[in-house]
Amino acid sequence: MNFQAHEDLHQFQSAIDHLAARYRQAWRATGSRFEHAPQLEAQLQEGGFFSALTEATLGPVAAAFMVQTLAQLPVCAEVAASALLGPLACPEDPGAIAVIDGPLQRPARFLPTARTVLHMTPHSVSVASLQSDQVEVIDSLFAYPMGRLRTDATLQWHALAPDTATRLSGLWQVAVAAELVGCLQAALQSVLDHVKQRQQFGRPIGSFQAVQHRLAQASCAIEAAHWLTLKAADSGRAIDAATALGYAQQESGRISYDLHQFMGAMGLTLEHPLHRWTYRIKLLSSELGGGSRQLQQAATLAWPQARAA
């Protein structure tokens, strides 16, 4: 992919980088496994950042950039759905958005804080407004606010047009891939900082060749996932979206394992944010059926005659 950011995209990304830097610098370890930042969501909404998808000079690539950058923060915010689904699914001030993929009773991230919920199935997308008393909060290790719809909740669902639903399905694959890549990038960087400082046998552990090789493999895989995601955002093709998400999901387990090996027990303590990213990675890697389903979809799209046979 031969990619060169034009001036509007460069300025957009600079603004997102500046906003992210403020939250990164202000972060301090807390006594919780995750930290939700609704103030960041409000700033993005008020600043018009969530309209990037429908801007002629920005579009899905800018939205994916934003999701990826903000996923690198140790705090979490609902960005992916608002950036890549909201402008098409519910453009009239939807507030924070939660996405339920599959059965309605399935737990979903950001559901306890959302004002709008999207229900996605393989063939349809429906949207409804949401009240806090319609959601049951779930205690979870996934480093997101998690919840499920109450069994007695009565929502007014509005089914979206089939062509809109098809496009939203592809955009959601891109959104999840971008968020997953951002978490992987941040997790890797935190471990790189650690291995430069942590010493064994009188030298930094990052100087050992075996450690360098595995971190280099992780870096290459994450970089590949990054560019596959941007290609999918730019092309809008279903096969590119499935490939990007499938590859990122497939690689995430091995990368997370290696990162925790090099960080040691420190990576699961409240004093270090590594676990925040890897718990998110664990959930994101299972979204939409996981990597095997995504790569099967990509294969079916590439060789439809094989399925027919």
C-alpha positions as CSV (number, residue, x, y, z in Angstrom):
1,M,0.0,0.0,0.0
2,N,1.5,3.3,-1.1
3,F,0.1,5.7,1.4
4,Q,0.8,9.4,1.8
5,A,-1.3,11.5,4.1
6,H,-2.7,14.7,2.6
7,E,-2.8,17.9,4.5
8,D,-6.3,17.6,5.9
9,L,-5.6,14.1,7.1
10,H,-2.3,15.2,8.6
11,Q,-3.9,18.0,10.5
12,F,-6.7,15.7,11.7
13,Q,-4.2,13.2,13.0
14,S,-2.1,15.9,14.7
15,A,-5.2,17.1,16.6
16,I,-5.9,13.5,17.7
17,D,-2.3,13.0,18.7
18,H,-2.3,16.2,20.8
19,L,-5.5,15.1,22.5
20,A,-4.2,11.6,23.2
21,A,-0.9,13.0,24.6
22,R,-2.8,15.0,27.2
23,Y,-4.5,11.9,28.5
24,R,-1.4,9.8,28.4
25,Q,0.6,12.3,30.4
26,A,-2.1,12.8,33.0
27,W,-2.6,9.1,33.6
28,R,-1.6,7.7,37.0
29,A,-2.0,4.1,38.2
30,T,-5.3,3.6,40.1
31,G,-6.7,0.7,42.1
32,S,-8.9,-0.5,39.3
33,R,-8.5,-2.9,36.4
34,F,-9.8,-0.4,33.9
35,E,-10.7,3.3,33.8
36,H,-13.4,4.7,31.6
37,A,-13.0,8.3,30.2
38,P,-16.4,9.7,29.3
39,Q,-14.8,13.2,29.2
40,L,-12.7,12.1,26.2
41,E,-15.9,10.9,24.4
42,A,-17.5,14.3,25.1
43,Q,-14.5,16.2,23.8
44,L,-14.5,14.2,20.6
45,Q,-18.2,14.7,20.1
46,E,-18.0,18.4,20.8
47,G,-15.0,18.8,18.5
48,G,-16.8,17.2,15.6
49,F,-14.2,14.4,15.3
50,F,-16.9,11.8,14.9
51,S,-18.0,13.3,11.7
52,A,-14.7,12.5,10.0
53,L,-16.2,9.4,8.3
54,T,-18.6,11.5,6.1
55,E,-16.1,14.3,5.4
56,A,-14.9,14.1,1.8
57,T,-11.3,14.8,2.6
58,L,-11.1,12.5,5.6
59,G,-13.4,9.5,5.4
60,P,-12.9,6.0,6.9
61,V,-9.1,6.2,6.9
62,A,-9.2,9.2,9.2
63,A,-11.8,7.5,11.4
64,A,-9.6,4.4,11.6
65,F,-6.6,6.5,12.5
66,M,-8.5,8.1,15.3
67,V,-9.7,4.7,16.7
68,Q,-6.2,3.2,16.6
69,T,-4.5,6.2,18.2
70,L,-7.0,6.5,21.1
71,A,-6.9,2.8,21.7
72,Q,-3.3,3.2,22.8
73,L,-4.4,5.1,25.9
74,P,-4.4,3.3,29.2
75,V,-7.9,4.7,29.7
76,C,-10.8,3.4,27.5
77,A,-13.4,5.4,25.7
78,E,-16.2,4.5,23.3
79,V,-14.6,5.7,20.0
80,A,-14.8,2.8,17.5
81,A,-18.6,2.7,17.0
82,S,-19.1,6.4,17.2
83,A,-16.3,7.0,14.6
84,L,-17.1,4.3,12.0
85,L,-20.8,3.5,12.6
86,G,-22.5,6.5,14.2
87,P,-22.4,8.9,11.2
88,L,-24.3,6.4,9.1
89,A,-26.4,4.5,11.6
90,C,-27.6,7.3,13.9
91,P,-26.3,10.7,12.8
92,E,-28.6,12.7,15.1
93,D,-26.6,13.0,18.3
94,P,-26.6,9.3,19.3
95,G,-24.3,9.7,22.3
96,A,-22.0,6.8,23.2
97,I,-22.8,3.7,21.1
98,A,-22.7,0.0,22.1
99,V,-22.7,-2.8,19.5
100,I,-24.3,-6.2,20.2
101,D,-23.1,-8.8,17.7
102,G,-25.3,-11.9,17.7
103,P,-27.9,-12.7,20.4
104,L,-29.5,-9.7,22.1
105,Q,-28.6,-11.1,25.6
106,R,-24.9,-11.3,24.7
107,P,-22.7,-9.1,26.9
108,A,-21.3,-6.0,25.1
109,R,-18.7,-3.4,25.9
110,F,-19.8,0.1,26.7
111,L,-23.4,-1.0,27.1
112,P,-23.7,0.4,30.6
113,T,-22.6,3.9,29.4
114,A,-24.3,3.9,26.0
115,R,-27.2,6.0,24.8
116,T,-27.6,4.1,21.6
117,V,-27.3,0.4,20.8
118,L,-26.8,-1.3,17.5
119,H,-27.8,-4.9,17.0
120,M,-25.8,-6.6,14.3
121,T,-26.6,-10.0,12.7
122,P,-25.0,-11.5,9.6
123,H,-27.8,-10.1,7.4
124,S,-29.2,-7.0,9.3
125,V,-28.4,-4.0,11.5
126,S,-31.0,-2.4,13.8
127,V,-30.6,0.6,16.1
128,A,-32.4,1.7,19.2
129,S,-32.2,4.4,21.9
130,L,-31.1,3.1,25.3
131,Q,-31.8,4.0,28.9
132,S,-29.5,3.1,31.8
133,D,-32.2,1.2,33.6
134,Q,-32.5,-1.2,30.6
135,V,-28.9,-2.5,31.1
136,E,-27.5,-4.9,33.7
137,V,-23.9,-4.1,34.6
138,I,-21.5,-7.0,34.4
139,D,-18.3,-7.3,36.5
140,S,-15.6,-8.3,34.0
141,L,-11.8,-8.5,33.6
142,F,-12.0,-7.3,30.0
143,A,-11.0,-3.7,30.9
144,Y,-14.2,-2.2,29.5
145,P,-17.5,-1.2,31.1
146,M,-19.5,-4.4,30.3
147,G,-23.2,-5.0,30.4
148,R,-26.1,-6.9,28.9
149,L,-29.7,-5.9,28.1
150,R,-32.2,-6.7,30.8
151,T,-34.6,-9.4,29.9
152,D,-37.5,-7.1,30.6
153,A,-36.1,-4.2,28.6
154,T,-38.4,-3.0,25.8
155,L,-36.5,-1.2,23.1
156,Q,-37.9,0.4,19.9
157,W,-35.7,-1.1,17.2
158,H,-35.4,0.5,13.8
159,A,-34.0,-1.7,11.0
160,L,-31.6,0.0,8.6
161,A,-31.7,-0.4,4.9
162,P,-29.9,-3.6,3.6
163,D,-27.2,-1.6,1.7
164,T,-26.5,0.5,4.8
165,A,-26.3,-2.6,6.9
166,T,-23.8,-4.2,4.5
167,R,-21.6,-1.2,4.6
168,L,-21.8,-0.9,8.4
169,S,-20.8,-4.6,8.8
170,G,-17.6,-3.9,6.9
171,L,-16.9,-0.7,8.8
172,W,-17.4,-2.5,12.1
173,Q,-14.7,-5.0,11.0
174,V,-12.4,-2.1,10.3
175,A,-13.3,-0.4,13.6
176,V,-12.5,-3.5,15.7
177,A,-9.3,-4.1,13.7
178,A,-8.2,-0.5,14.3
179,E,-8.9,-0.7,18.0
180,L,-7.1,-4.1,18.3
181,V,-4.1,-2.7,16.5
182,G,-3.9,0.3,18.7
183,C,-4.0,-1.9,21.9
184,L,-1.3,-4.1,20.4
185,Q,0.9,-1.1,19.6
186,A,0.6,0.4,23.1
187,A,1.2,-3.0,24.8
188,L,4.3,-3.6,22.7
189,Q,5.7,-0.1,23.4
190,S,5.2,-0.5,27.2
191,V,7.2,-3.8,27.0
192,L,9.9,-2.2,24.9
193,D,10.3,0.5,27.5
194,H,10.5,-2.2,30.2
195,V,13.1,-4.4,28.6
196,K,15.4,-1.4,28.0
197,Q,15.5,-0.8,31.8
198,R,15.1,-4.2,33.4
199,Q,18.5,-5.9,34.0
200,Q,19.5,-9.5,34.3
201,F,23.1,-10.7,34.4
202,G,24.3,-7.1,34.4
203,R,22.7,-6.0,31.2
204,P,19.2,-5.0,30.0
205,I,17.1,-8.0,29.0
206,G,16.3,-6.3,25.8
207,S,19.9,-6.8,24.7
208,F,19.4,-10.6,24.6
209,Q,19.0,-11.9,21.0
210,A,16.1,-14.2,21.8
211,V,14.1,-11.4,23.3
212,Q,14.9,-9.1,20.4
213,H,13.8,-11.7,17.9
214,R,10.4,-12.3,19.5
215,L,9.8,-8.6,19.9
216,A,10.8,-8.0,16.3
217,Q,8.3,-10.6,15.2
218,A,5.6,-8.9,17.3
219,S,6.5,-5.5,15.8
220,C,6.3,-6.9,12.2
221,A,3.0,-8.5,12.8
222,I,1.5,-5.4,14.3
223,E,2.8,-3.2,11.5
224,A,1.2,-5.6,9.0
225,A,-2.1,-5.5,10.8
226,H,-1.9,-1.7,10.8
227,W,-1.5,-1.4,7.1
228,L,-4.1,-4.1,6.3
229,T,-6.6,-2.1,8.4
230,L,-5.8,1.2,6.6
231,K,-6.1,-0.6,3.3
232,A,-9.5,-2.0,4.3
233,A,-10.7,1.5,5.4
234,D,-9.6,3.0,2.2
235,S,-10.9,0.4,-0.2
236,G,-14.3,-0.4,1.4
237,R,-14.0,-4.0,0.1
238,A,-15.5,-6.8,2.2
239,I,-12.5,-9.1,1.5
240,D,-10.0,-6.4,2.8
241,A,-12.0,-5.8,6.0
242,A,-12.3,-9.6,6.8
243,T,-8.6,-10.0,6.0
244,A,-7.5,-7.1,8.2
245,L,-9.6,-8.2,11.2
246,G,-8.8,-11.9,10.8
247,Y,-5.1,-11.3,10.6
248,A,-5.0,-9.0,13.7
249,Q,-7.2,-11.4,15.7
250,Q,-5.1,-14.4,14.7
251,E,-1.8,-12.8,15.7
252,S,-3.0,-11.1,18.9
253,G,-2.8,-14.2,21.1
254,R,0.8,-15.0,20.4
255,I,1.8,-11.4,20.7
256,S,0.1,-10.9,24.1
257,Y,1.7,-14.1,25.4
258,D,5.2,-13.0,24.5
259,L,4.6,-9.5,25.9
260,H,3.6,-10.8,29.3
261,Q,6.5,-13.2,29.3
262,F,9.0,-10.4,28.9
263,M,7.1,-8.1,31.4
264,G,6.8,-10.8,34.0
265,A,4.3,-10.5,36.9
266,M,4.6,-6.7,36.7
267,G,2.3,-6.8,33.6
268,L,-0.7,-7.9,35.7
269,T,-0.2,-5.5,38.6
270,L,-2.3,-2.4,39.0
271,E,0.9,-0.3,38.9
272,H,1.4,-1.1,35.2
273,P,-1.1,-0.6,32.4
274,L,0.0,-3.6,30.2
275,H,-3.0,-5.8,31.5
276,R,-5.4,-3.1,30.5
277,W,-4.4,-3.4,26.8
278,T,-4.1,-7.2,26.8
279,Y,-7.5,-7.7,28.5
280,R,-9.0,-5.5,25.8
281,I,-7.1,-7.5,23.2
282,K,-8.6,-10.7,24.6
283,L,-12.1,-9.5,24.1
284,L,-11.5,-7.8,20.7
285,S,-9.8,-10.9,19.3
286,S,-13.1,-12.8,19.9
287,E,-15.4,-10.1,18.3
288,L,-17.4,-11.2,15.2
289,G,-16.5,-14.8,15.7
290,G,-12.8,-14.4,16.0
291,G,-9.9,-14.7,13.5
292,S,-10.9,-18.1,12.0
293,R,-14.3,-16.9,11.0
294,Q,-13.0,-13.7,9.5
295,L,-10.3,-15.5,7.5
296,Q,-12.9,-18.0,6.3
297,Q,-15.1,-15.1,5.2
298,A,-12.1,-13.7,3.3
299,A,-11.4,-17.1,1.7
300,T,-15.0,-17.4,0.6
301,L,-15.0,-14.0,-1.0
302,A,-11.7,-14.7,-2.8
303,W,-12.7,-18.1,-4.1
304,P,-16.5,-18.3,-4.2
305,Q,-16.4,-21.1,-6.7
306,A,-14.7,-23.3,-4.0
307,R,-17.7,-22.9,-1.7
308,A,-20.1,-23.7,-4.5
309,A,-18.2,-26.9,-5.3
